[in-house]
């Protein structure tokens, strides 16, 4: 007698191979919308990070080159327009802007999520 999985079926008559390869919950249009929203948030945060650091694109290029990262001004503009940046480049960019990766991506730091409106300077001085 053969086992139900060997026959390719599970209870309810569903094909075992099909049930193992279901689409993730964020597929299709919802996934595209979520991805676009994340890119918009990141691109806005990249621009805000540069402005907060008081740098223009040319200065960012020069500071990244000093760190051994070869980029052009057009690359900086593309990152800020599309939100598409590789992690390695984001690490260097965050260092140039003197902020964390979370701050660079427009995410709140862990302490602001858990401690609410507590002032970050008070945490840093403690």
N, C-alpha and C positions, 0 to 999 in steps of 0.2 A: 504494500500500500504506500502511495507517495504522499509526502507532506504537502500541505497547502501552498507553502512558499515555492516548493519545487515545481508545482503546477502553474505558478505565476499568478495565483489568486490569493486574496485574503478574504476575511469575512466580509460579506456584502458584495462579493463578486468583483471587487476592484483589482486591477492588475497591480501586482506587487512592485514591478519596475516603475510604473507610472506614479505610484504613491511615494516612492523614494525620491523622485525627481520633480516634486512640485515646485512651482514658481514661488519665489520669495513674496512676502506680503506687499512689498513696495515695488511691484512690477508695473509696467505700462505707464499710463499717463500720470498716476500718482507719484511714481518714482521719478519721472522726468520733472514734475513740478517741485518735488522736494529737492532734487539735485540743483535745479535752477535757483531756488530760493537760497540754498547754501552757498552757491557761487556768488549770488548778489550780495549776501551778507559778508562773505570773505572779501570781495572786491571793495566794498565800502570800508571795511575795516583796514584793508591795506592802505587805501588813500588816507584814512583818518590817522593811521599810525605814522605815516610819513609826515603828515601835517603837524601832528603832535610833537614829533621829533624836530620840527622846524627845518626840514631838509627839502631841497628840490630834487628832481630826478637825476640831474647831473651829479649832485653831491652823493646821492645814494649809490650811483654807479661807481664813483671813485672810492667810496668807503668799502663797497663790496670787492672791488679789485684789490684793495689793500689786504683783504681777508683771503685772496686767492680765488675769488669767484668772478669769472669773466661774463659780464652781461652788458647789454646796451641800454640806452635810454628807452628805446622801443620795447624792450623786454619788460622794463619796469612799468611802462604804460599799459602793456598787454596784461600783466598780472593784475594791475588795478582795474582794468576794464572787464576782464573775464573772471577773475578770482581763481584762475588756474595756475597753481604754483606747486612745484615739487617740494617735498618735505625738506630735503637737504638745503634747498635755496631758502625756504621759509625760516629754517634755523638760523642761517646767516643773516637774513633780513631782520629777524627779531633781535639778534645781537646788535646790529647796526642801529636799530631803533630803541635799544635798551628796554625791551619788553619781553614777556613770555610768549610762547607760541599761542597759548590760549588768548592772550590779549591781542596778538597780531591777527588771529582768526575772528576776532569780535566776540569771543566767548567770555563770560564773566569768570573771574578767578574763583577757586573753591571757597575762599573765605567770604566772598560776597553772597554766594548762594546759601551758605550755612549760617552766616552771622547777620544777614540782612543789611541794614544801612550803616553798620559800624565802619568808621573811617579807616581806610587802609593804612594811613600814616600812623595811627595809633597802634596797629598791629605790628608794623615794621619797627617802631621804636620800643616795643615791649621786649 
